[in-house]
Amino acid sequence: MNDTKTAWIHDEIAQLQAQGLFTHIRTLDSPQGAWLVVDGRRVLNFSSNNYLGLANHPRLIEAAKQAMDRYGVGPAAVRTIAGTMSLHVELERRLAAFKGVEAAITFQSGFTANLATIPALVGRGDVIFSDRLNHASIIDGCRLSRAQIVAYEHCDPDDLRRQIAATSEYGRRLIVTDGVFSMDGDIAPLPELYEIAAEHDILLMVDDAHGEGVLGRGGRGIVDHFDLHGKVDIEVGTLSKAFGVVGGVVAGKQVIVDWLRQRGRPFLFSSAMTVPDVAACLAAVDVLEESTELVDRLWQNAEYFKAGMQSLGFDTGRTQTPIVPVMLGEAPLAQQFSKRLFEEGVFAMAIGYPTVPQGQARIRVMNSATHSRDDLDLALDIFAKVGRELGVIA
Ligand SMILES: *Cc1c(COP(=O)(O)O)cnc(C)c1O
């Protein structure tokens, strides 16, 4: 139906399709895990953020079931009215202890954690220094705040210094960065950013979505990884990636958490995390605190896969984490590569412009503790076959 009000949308979609940029959404018909049923095919999974296998872990499932029997399903209110259950309070206490901070507050997602936090800390007349490659939810949080946004070059403390020196009109100031950058797998230079923030007395915020449950001792995150306890003002995390459930968390100083309970808009105006989500997250904390086994296996798998790809001759970019980009260049090649992998039984996404810069299209491989050594060997064989077929490796 081409009515005039929506004609432009038809045009936009047609254009995306013509450029090969229209996202085809694949449908899963299995639980998360090393193997998935995707669009009716059984494939080896390298696309999920299920780093530790917790998304389908028996202990999380059992905890969710038991909590539902006791407390029901929905929160039926926002946190500040009638939506705070003892389960939420318990999860926040446990997350704060796990991360070694004064306090923590949970949100419905990592995305809403950023939308809550940034506008609560800065506003009109203030300035935010933001890494050029920060996640969309940070960018949106910055925009919502109405503060001036100054982008500094990716992971470049020297450029951050220059930008700070060049900014003279401001009220409050905030430096914000992703912890792990999700398209390249590189890690923010947090110790240097901390030095700069401390020197200039600027609030420092890190969004550790891909580091939570991955970096640091037993997955305690980027602050633990760099041993910066007590030095980073705001640590945002997600419960939707390594934690295997859904939700967001802000960990840090008590006073900041207290303030977010008063002024974090998604906390005040959007309903609380659901009962099964909270209970499953509590079980995830139990699993992480009891043993480093899953985190250790994740890193062993990632190192094995990365070394295998490099010895085949693939360019794995600047990754320092279990996210392994396979750099291919142009978007159509990446699309073709991903399609051929899928036909051979490997599910790994092609990422192109505008998610990554033009000419830097890639396959993004998400490693996981769920993969066996046989799974990884099979994946390496298939990458080698497709890579030779498409002339990427010799
Ligand atoms: C994935 C991600 C988010 C969003 O987290 P959700 O819990 O899925 O909303 C936020 N920030 C960064 C850096 C991310 O990678």
PDBQT file of the ligand as one rigid body, heavy atoms in Angstrom, charges set to zero:
ROOT
HETATM    1  C1  LIG A 401      25.277  -4.356  24.167  1.00  0.00    +0.000 C 
HETATM    2  C2  LIG A 401      25.664  -3.053  24.720  1.00  0.00    +0.000 A 
HETATM    3  C3  LIG A 401      24.736  -2.264  25.399  1.00  0.00    +0.000 A 
HETATM    4  C4  LIG A 401      23.286  -2.652  25.507  1.00  0.00    +0.000 C 
HETATM    5  O1  LIG A 401      23.083  -3.616  26.477  1.00  0.00    +0.000 OA
HETATM    6  P1  LIG A 401      21.635  -4.299  26.581  1.00  0.00    +0.000 P 
HETATM    7  O2  LIG A 401      21.609  -4.874  27.934  1.00  0.00    +0.000 OA
HETATM    8  O3  LIG A 401      21.563  -5.299  25.486  1.00  0.00    +0.000 OA
HETATM    9  O4  LIG A 401      20.643  -3.201  26.406  1.00  0.00    +0.000 OA
HETATM   10  C5  LIG A 401      25.167  -1.086  25.964  1.00  0.00    +0.000 A 
HETATM   11  N1  LIG A 401      26.450  -0.683  25.853  1.00  0.00    +0.000 NA
HETATM   12  C6  LIG A 401      27.365  -1.408  25.181  1.00  0.00    +0.000 A 
HETATM   13  C7  LIG A 401      28.769  -0.911  25.092  1.00  0.00    +0.000 C 
HETATM   14  C8  LIG A 401      27.004  -2.611  24.587  1.00  0.00    +0.000 A 
HETATM   15  O5  LIG A 401      27.907  -3.330  23.924  1.00  0.00    +0.000 OA
ENDROOT
TORSDOF 0
